[in-house]
């Protein structure tokens, strides 16, 4: 009977010892798991840094052509506006021209920055058609200048609005899409103002 009791106690002790070891192992594993979790933010931070890197969609041929025309047209608007501030007879026309110089100068600078960031060439001189518009106005004075200038602004801004709408809806490049969309209300304001002056029959 004593032998049976001794054997029983031996196995009971062994079982308790093994249970303690298992518990210790479980705690070590949990600690290791917790430590690994604490390291996770480093990986997450790296991922966020990569996601925040600027990425731009490829610039299409159509968008490159838009930049060329928009930049050239913008230069024309500024030069004609400065000319109108000096040569126009009507104060209303002069005020309109001043607005165009300010708005198109700002737009030209923004477009140039976007084009540079997207590796798109920007013209430094006007396209032939735009230069012809400027040359045509150089010989006009007084009321004749006012009428010709305002008529030209109505026609040019109608064309600009169609061009900018096309770019805002068609391009896959977010930079130029945003630029075109942002410019549309301003161009519409210019055309409405020019039309109102034109309808006033100077």
C-alpha positions in Angstrom: 0.0 0.0 0.0 2.9 2.4 0.8 4.5 1.6 -2.5 1.3 2.5 -4.4 1.1 5.9 -2.5 4.7 6.7 -3.3 4.2 6.0 -7.0 1.1 8.1 -7.0 2.9 11.0 -5.4 5.7 10.7 -7.9 3.4 11.0 -10.9 1.4 13.8 -9.3 4.6 15.8 -8.8 5.7 15.2 -12.3 2.4 16.4 -13.7 2.5 19.6 -11.6 6.0 20.3 -12.7 5.1 19.8 -16.4 2.1 22.1 -16.0 4.3 24.8 -14.6 6.7 24.5 -17.5 3.8 24.7 -20.0 2.5 27.8 -18.3 6.0 29.4 -18.4 6.3 28.6 -22.1 2.8 30.1 -22.8 3.8 33.3 -21.0 7.1 33.5 -22.9 5.2 33.1 -26.2 2.7 35.8 -25.2 5.5 38.1 -24.3 7.2 37.5 -27.6 3.9 38.1 -29.4 3.4 41.4 -27.5 7.0 42.5 -28.4 6.4 41.8 -32.0 3.2 43.8 -32.0 5.1 46.8 -30.5 7.4 46.7 -33.6 4.5 46.8 -36.0 4.2 50.7 -36.2 7.6 50.9 -37.8 6.3 48.9 -40.8 3.1 50.9 -40.9 5.0 54.2 -40.9 7.1 53.1 -43.9 3.9 52.1 -45.8 2.4 55.5 -45.1 5.5 57.3 -46.3 5.3 55.4 -49.6 1.7 56.2 -50.0 2.3 59.9 -49.5 4.9 60.1 -52.3 3.7 62.2 -55.2 2.6 60.2 -58.2 1.4 61.7 -61.5 -0.3 59.9 -64.3 1.5 60.0 -67.7 0.8 63.2 -69.7 -1.0 62.5 -72.9 -0.3 64.1 -76.3 -3.6 66.0 -76.0 -2.7 67.4 -72.6 0.7 68.5 -73.9 -1.1 70.3 -76.7 -3.5 71.8 -74.2 -0.6 73.2 -72.2 1.0 74.8 -75.3 -2.3 76.4 -76.4 -3.3 77.5 -72.9 0.1 79.1 -72.2 0.2 80.8 -75.6 -3.3 82.1 -75.2 -2.6 83.3 -71.7 0.4 85.3 -72.9 -1.8 86.9 -75.6 -4.5 87.8 -73.1 -2.0 89.5 -70.8 -0.3 91.4 -73.7 -3.7 92.5 -75.2 -4.9 93.5 -71.7 -1.9 95.7 -71.1 -2.4 97.2 -74.5 -6.0 97.9 -73.7 -5.2 99.6 -70.5 -3.1 102.1 -72.5 -5.2 102.5 -75.7 -8.8 101.9 -74.8 -11.1 104.9 -74.8 -13.8 103.4 -72.5 -13.0 103.2 -68.8 -15.2 100.0 -68.7 -13.0 98.4 -71.2 -9.9 99.5 -69.3 -11.3 97.9 -66.1 -12.1 94.7 -67.9 -8.6 94.6 -69.4 -7.1 95.1 -65.9 -9.1 92.1 -64.6 -7.8 89.9 -67.5 -4.2 90.9 -66.9 -4.4 89.9 -63.2 -6.3 86.7 -63.8 -4.3 85.4 -66.7 -1.0 86.3 -65.1 -1.9 84.2 -62.2 -3.1 81.4 -64.4 0.0 81.5 -66.6 2.3 81.2 -63.5 0.3 78.3 -62.1 0.3 76.5 -65.5 4.0 76.9 -65.9 4.6 75.4 -62.4 2.4 72.4 -63.2 4.0 71.9 -66.6 7.5 72.0 -65.1 6.5 69.5 -62.4 5.1 67.1 -65.0 8.0 67.6 -67.5 5.9 69.3 -70.1 7.4 72.0 -72.3 5.9 75.5 -72.0 6.3 78.0 -74.9 8.2 81.2 -74.2 6.6 83.0 -77.2 3.1 83.1 -78.6 1.8 80.8 -81.3 1.4 82.3 -84.7 -2.4 82.7 -84.5 -2.2 84.5 -81.1 0.6 86.8 -82.3 -1.5 87.8 -85.3 -4.3 88.9 -82.9 -1.8 91.1 -81.0 -0.3 92.6 -84.2 -3.8 93.3 -85.5 -4.7 95.4 -82.5 -1.5 97.5 -82.5 -2.8 99.8 -85.3 -6.2 100.4 -83.8 -7.1 103.4 -81.5 -10.0 104.9 -79.6 -13.5 103.5 -80.1 -12.3 101.2 -83.0 -9.8 99.6 -80.6 -12.5 99.1 -77.9 -14.9 97.4 -80.3 -12.3 95.2 -81.9 -10.8 94.2 -78.5 -14.1 93.3 -76.9 -15.3 91.4 -79.9 -12.0 89.5 -79.9 -12.3 88.7 -76.2 -15.8 87.3 -76.6 -14.7 85.0 -79.5 -11.5 83.9 -77.8 -13.1 83.1 -74.5 -15.8 81.0 -76.1 -13.0 79.0 -77.7 -11.0 78.8 -74.5 -14.0 77.5 -72.5 -14.5 74.6 -75.0 -10.8 73.8 -74.8 -10.7 73.9 -71.0 -13.9 71.8 -70.7 -12.4 69.1 -72.9 -9.2 69.0 -70.9 -11.1 68.9 -67.6 -13.2 65.9 -68.7 -10.7 64.0 -70.8 -7.3 64.1 -69.2 -6.1 61.3 -66.9 -3.5 63.7 -65.3 -5.0 65.1 -62.1 -2.8 68.2 -62.1 -4.0 69.5 -65.5 -7.6 68.3 -64.9 -7.7 70.3 -61.7 -6.1 73.4 -63.4 -8.6 73.3 -66.3 -11.6 72.8 -63.9 -10.5 75.6 -61.7 -10.0 78.0 -64.6 -13.4 77.4 -66.2 -15.5 79.7 -63.9 -13.0 82.5 -64.3 -13.1 82.2 -68.1 -16.9 82.1 -68.0 -16.8 85.3 -66.0 -14.5 86.9 -68.5 -16.7 86.0 -71.4 -19.9 87.2 -69.7 -18.2 90.5 -68.9 -17.0 90.9 -72.4 -20.4 90.1 -73.8 -22.1 92.6 -71.5 -19.7 95.3 -72.7 -20.2 94.3 -76.3 -24.0 94.4 -75.9 -23.7 97.9 -74.4 -22.8 99.1 -77.9 -19.9 101.3 -77.1 
